[in-house]
Amino acid sequence: MKANESLLDLVLETQILDRVPRSGYFLRGVPDPESVTEHSWHVLFLVWALGSREDSVDLTRAMEIALLHDIAEVRIGDLPRTAGRYFDKGAKARAETAAMAEILAPLPDRSRKLYAEYCAAETAEARLVKACDKLQLMIKVLVYETWGAGGLGEFWENEANFPSSDFQSVRELTEELRERYRQRA
């Protein structure tokens, strides 16, 4: 593929994210798993809902980062965590950064800077998006289990799936989610 030459190219390409399944669920037999688009919308909603409760967060900037955070998956796919061990250190990040440069080519450089900010996770806004990304994963796991999907226990056992966050709103929602899970068990 090549760099997008126009805004229309970009918009048309991102439509594909509707058809890119979240692979972790797919690999565990969840029927009709959410797409990257669905995941991204839920992350954006969490950023909006939780970010409005955090004084240290520029909510607009955080929402812009959330909008962009998984767009590279239109070309790279949603690689499951288990695939990471087969790549050299940093290979996935380099591939995603290169894909983002081509995908976002019609947009101002600011879009690529926002993505770099997300990757670096040094700002409050980027850290909030990363925390909401993890939180949405686990919220969806609970939803799938409520709908009858099995074989997802490993998600609950993996502490890396839970955001350790300096945001009170994220910590509270994470604890409430864990409590809801314990009540179901």
N, C-alpha and C positions, 0 to 999 in steps of 0.2 A: 504494500500500500504506500501511498505517498501522502504528503501534507495536504490537508484540506485547503482548497484555493478560495473558497467563498463561505460566507455565513450559511448559505443554503446547504453546501456540502456538509458542514459541521452539524447542522440541525438534522439533516437526513440521516447522517451516520449515527447520531446519538439515539435515534429511534430504535436501533438494533438492541439497545440495552433492555428493551421490553422483553426480548427473547433470550437473553443470556441468563440462565438459571444460576442461583446461588449453589455452587457445587457441593459444599459441605452437606447440605440437606439431601441433594440429589444422590450423593454417594452412600447415604445412609437409608435410602429407600423412601424418603418422604415423597408421596405422590404430588405432582404439580407444585414443586417448590417455588418460593417467591423469586422474582427476577431481580436483576441488579437495579432496575428502575424502581421497583416496589421498595426494595431495601433503602435506596437512596432517599426516596420520599419520606419514609419513616424516620430515617436519621435526621433529615431536615426538620421534620416536625418535632422530634425530641430536642434538637438544638434550639428551635424557636421556643418551645415550652419551658425548657430548663434554663436556657440562656437568659430569658427575661427575668429570672430569679437571682441572677448572679451579677452583682454590681461591677465586678472586674472584667466583664465581657462586653465587647463591642458586638452587639447582637447582629447587626447587618453584616459585618465582616465574617462572623462565625457562620452565618447562613450562606454567604457566598462560598466559603470554604466547603461547607457541607454539600452544596450543589455540585462542586467539582470533584469531590474526593474519590469517586470510583469510576470516573469517565474513561480512564485508560482501559478498563475491562471490556470496552467495546472492541478493542483490538487484541488485548492480552488474554481475555477471558477471566473468569473468577477462579483463580487458582486456590485450591484448598490448602490449608496449613500443612497437611501431610506432604504436599508436593514440594514444599520449601527445602526439604533435605536433599533434593536432587539437583539443586542449583548452587552454583558458586555463591559465596557470600556477596550480597549486594546486586546479584544479577537481576532479580525480580524488580528491585527498585530502579535500577538503570533502565530496564526495559519499559517500565511504566512511565518514567520521566521522558524517555524518547518518544513513546506513544503520545503522551500528553502534548509534547511540543508540536507534533504533527496534527493531532486532532484539533488543538486549540489555535492553530496557526492563524485563522482569520480574526481572532480576537486580539485585543491589546495585550501587551506583555504582562500587564497586571494579572491576567488570568493564570499565567504560568508562575508568577510570583506567589499567588495565593496557594497554588498546588505545592510549591516548594515550602511554603510556610506550614502547610498541613504535614508534609513529610518530616520536617524538622521538629515539629511539635514543641516549639520553644515559646509560643505565645499562648495566652489564655484561650484565645479563640480556637486555635488548632488543637489544644489539649481537650477542650470541650467537645469538639467534633470527634476526636478519636475515642473519647469516653462514650459518647452517644452511639458511635459505630459498634462498640462492644456491647453496650447495653441493649441496642436494638437486636443484635444477634440472640441474646438470651431471652428477650421478650418474645421473639419469634419462636424460639425453642419451646417456651411454655405454651404458646398458642398452638403449635403443632401437636404437642402432647395432649392438650385439651381436646383437640380434634381427633385424637386416637392414634397418632403416630408413635411408634415405639423405636427403640434403639438409639435414643438421644441422650441417655444417661451420661455418656462421656463428656458432653458439653458442660454439664453441671459439675463434673469432677475436675475439670480443668480450670484452675484459678486464673489462667491467662485470659479466659473469656469474660472475666469480671473486671471492670475498670477500677483501678485504684486511683482515686480522683481527689483533687484538692477542691472540688466543688460540692458544697453541701447538698444541693439539689440532686446531683448524680448519686451521691452516697445514700441519700434517703430512698430514692427510687430503686436503687440496687438492692437495698436491704428489704424493702417491701416486696420486690420480685422474689428474692430468696425465700422470704416467709411464705409467700403464696405457693411456691414450689414445695416447701416442706409440708404445708397443709394438704397438698394433693398426694404426697407420698404415703 
